Amino acid sequence: METVFPLTAIYNTLERRAKPRFECAYPAVVRGIDSAGARFEERATLANLSYGGLYLQMACRVDSKRPLFVMVRFPNTPPTLIALRGPIVRSESKPDGHYGLAIRLESHRFL
C-alpha cells in the first residue's frame, strides 16, 4: 500500500527561504537600545547569517522593530570583521533566560 503524505507535511519540510542560510556560532558584539530605553553594548552569539538577515542569541531583552548594530569577527585567515545593521523582526524568549533575535539586514560594511 502506498503511503500518501498531506501536502502541508511536504510543504513544511521544504526550505522556503530565497537565499541560503549559513549556520555558525561566532561571537558578536551588539549595540542598541534595550526594552527599558537604555543604551547597551553586549556580547552575543551569531547563530546564522544569510544575504537578508541574521539570527543571534543574547541575554539582553530588546523589543521588535528596534534597530541594532552588530559586529562579528569571522575566524578565517586573516580574520574578517564585519559591521551589520538592521531592525529586529522577531524576538523570542529562550528557556535558558537568553533571547533569540532575528534581524533584517539593511546595511553591512567590512572593517
Backbone torsions as a table, in degrees:
resi	resn	phi	psi	omega
1	MET	NA	133.3	-178.2
2	GLU	-80.6	135.0	177.4
3	THR	-86.0	131.0	179.7
4	VAL	-111.3	125.8	178.1
5	PHE	-98.9	139.8	175.5
6	PRO	-65.1	149.8	-179.3
7	LEU	-57.2	-35.6	-179.0
8	THR	-65.1	-34.9	178.8
9	ALA	-65.7	-40.6	179.0
10	ILE	-70.0	-43.1	-178.5
11	TYR	-61.8	-39.9	-178.7
12	ASN	-70.0	-20.7	-179.0
13	THR	-91.4	-13.2	-179.9
14	LEU	-83.5	145.5	175.0
15	GLU	-73.5	122.8	-177.0
16	ARG	-102.6	-2.1	-179.4
17	ARG	-74.6	143.8	180.0
18	ALA	-76.3	-29.3	-179.0
19	LYS	-117.7	146.5	179.3
20	PRO	-66.5	151.9	-179.6
21	ARG	-111.9	132.3	-180.0
22	PHE	-97.9	111.5	178.6
23	GLU	-78.8	137.6	-177.7
24	CYS	-157.9	179.3	174.4
25	ALA	-147.8	69.1	-176.7
26	TYR	-103.9	143.6	176.4
27	PRO	-69.1	147.0	-179.9
28	ALA	-141.3	159.6	172.2
29	VAL	-118.2	129.3	-176.3
30	VAL	-117.8	135.5	175.5
31	ARG	-125.5	144.5	178.1
32	GLY	174.1	-154.8	177.8
33	ILE	-121.4	125.6	-176.9
34	ASP	-78.5	-178.2	-175.4
35	SER	-68.5	-15.7	176.8
36	ALA	-90.1	-2.6	179.2
37	GLY	90.3	7.8	-179.4
38	ALA	-97.1	143.2	174.7
39	ARG	-68.1	145.4	178.0
40	PHE	-144.3	159.7	168.6
41	GLU	-137.3	126.1	-173.9
42	GLU	-143.3	149.0	172.7
43	ARG	-79.6	142.9	-178.4
44	ALA	-143.8	177.9	176.1
45	THR	-122.2	121.7	174.5
46	LEU	-75.9	120.7	-177.3
47	ALA	-95.6	-35.1	174.8
48	ASN	-159.7	161.8	-174.7
49	LEU	-146.9	139.3	174.6
50	SER	-137.6	-179.1	-179.9
51	TYR	-59.7	-35.2	-173.7
52	GLY	-107.8	-4.0	-177.6
53	GLY	-171.0	178.9	178.4
54	LEU	-148.1	162.9	177.3
55	TYR	-132.5	128.4	179.5
56	LEU	-135.4	163.1	178.5
57	GLN	-122.5	135.7	179.6
58	MET	-153.6	170.3	-175.7
59	ALA	-86.6	-25.3	-175.8
60	CYS	-78.7	137.5	176.9
61	ARG	-87.5	126.9	179.2
62	VAL	-132.2	136.5	-178.5
63	ASP	-75.4	153.0	176.0
64	SER	-60.3	154.4	178.6
65	LYS	77.3	-8.4	176.8
66	ARG	-74.8	138.4	176.5
67	PRO	-77.7	145.0	176.6
68	LEU	-127.8	152.6	173.8
69	PHE	-113.1	124.7	-175.7
70	VAL	-125.8	130.4	173.8
71	MET	-114.0	129.8	-178.6
72	VAL	-128.3	135.5	174.7
73	ARG	-106.0	114.7	177.4
74	PHE	-83.8	133.4	-172.4
75	PRO	-83.9	36.9	176.1
76	ASN	-85.0	-178.4	-178.2
77	THR	-113.5	117.7	-8.3
78	PRO	-72.8	159.7	179.4
79	PRO	-58.3	142.4	-179.0
80	THR	-112.1	128.6	177.0
81	LEU	-107.1	128.0	-179.4
82	ILE	-128.4	138.2	176.6
83	ALA	-103.5	130.8	-177.5
84	LEU	-124.5	145.5	-179.2
85	ARG	-141.5	139.9	176.4
86	GLY	173.8	168.6	-179.7
87	PRO	-84.1	153.7	175.4
88	ILE	-76.6	127.9	177.5
89	VAL	-104.5	-16.8	177.3
90	ARG	-155.5	135.8	176.4
91	SER	-129.4	127.0	-178.7
92	GLU	-132.8	140.8	179.4
93	SER	-78.8	134.7	178.4
94	LYS	-103.4	154.3	-179.5
95	PRO	-60.2	-27.0	-178.3
96	ASP	-84.1	5.4	179.4
97	GLY	93.7	-7.6	177.2
98	HIS	-85.5	175.7	178.5
99	TYR	-125.0	140.8	173.4
100	GLY	-100.5	128.5	-177.7
101	LEU	-122.1	126.1	172.8
102	ALA	-98.0	127.8	-175.5
103	ILE	-123.4	131.1	174.9
104	ARG	-86.9	124.0	-177.8
105	LEU	-76.0	128.2	175.1
106	GLU	-109.2	-27.0	177.3
107	SER	-156.1	157.1	174.9
108	HIS	-149.5	156.9	-179.1
109	ARG	-154.5	134.8	174.5
110	PHE	-82.9	133.6	-178.3
111	LEU	-106.7	NA	NA
